[in-house]
């Protein structure tokens, strides 16, 4: 698998992705719905790294936050 990195940016997501984002949002208190949506998209695409200054991503054990 290619090593992909996602930049913190989510524009539009479908209902399935939003449903998963809602689950993530409820599981990690303090994580914004936008961050939960980003994590949902990352999960769907198999992306584990993100460039972000947002420490909320540190709550997700499989997400590697690059600064």
C-alpha positions as CSV (number, residue, x, y, z in Angstrom):
1,X,0.0,0.0,0.0
2,X,1.2,3.5,-0.8
3,X,2.0,5.7,2.1
4,X,-0.7,8.4,1.9
5,X,-1.1,11.5,4.0
6,X,-4.3,13.5,4.3
7,X,-4.4,17.2,4.8
8,X,-7.1,18.4,7.3
9,X,-9.9,19.3,4.8
10,X,-13.2,17.7,4.3
11,X,-15.7,19.3,1.9
12,X,-18.5,16.9,1.3
13,X,-19.2,13.4,2.6
14,X,-22.0,10.9,1.9
15,X,-24.5,9.5,4.4
16,X,-22.5,6.4,5.2
17,X,-19.3,8.4,5.9
18,X,-21.3,10.9,8.1
19,X,-22.9,8.0,10.0
20,X,-19.4,6.6,10.8
21,X,-18.2,10.2,11.6
22,X,-21.1,10.5,14.1
23,X,-20.0,7.2,15.8
24,X,-16.4,8.5,16.0
25,X,-17.7,11.9,17.3
26,X,-19.5,10.2,20.1
27,X,-16.6,7.8,21.0
28,X,-14.0,10.6,21.4
29,X,-15.4,13.5,23.5
30,X,-13.8,16.8,22.6
31,X,-13.3,15.8,19.0
32,X,-15.1,18.1,16.6
33,X,-17.6,16.7,14.1
34,X,-15.2,18.0,11.3
35,X,-12.3,16.1,12.8
36,X,-14.5,13.0,13.2
37,X,-15.5,13.3,9.5
38,X,-11.8,13.6,8.6
39,X,-11.0,10.5,10.6
40,X,-13.9,8.7,8.9
41,X,-12.6,9.5,5.5
42,X,-9.1,8.5,6.5
43,X,-10.4,5.2,7.7
44,X,-12.3,4.5,4.5
45,X,-9.2,5.3,2.4
46,X,-6.7,3.5,4.6
47,X,-4.8,6.7,5.4
48,X,-3.1,6.9,8.7
49,X,-1.2,10.2,8.6
50,X,-2.4,13.7,8.7
51,X,-0.8,17.1,8.7
52,X,-2.5,19.1,11.4
53,X,-1.9,21.3,14.5
54,X,-5.2,20.0,16.0
55,X,-4.3,17.9,19.0
56,X,-7.8,16.3,18.8
57,X,-6.4,13.8,16.3
58,X,-4.0,12.5,19.0
59,X,-7.0,10.8,20.7
60,X,-7.2,8.3,17.8
61,X,-4.6,5.7,18.4
62,X,-4.0,4.7,14.8
63,X,-3.8,8.3,13.5
64,X,-0.3,9.7,13.1
65,X,-0.5,13.5,13.4
66,X,2.4,15.2,11.6
67,X,3.2,18.9,12.4
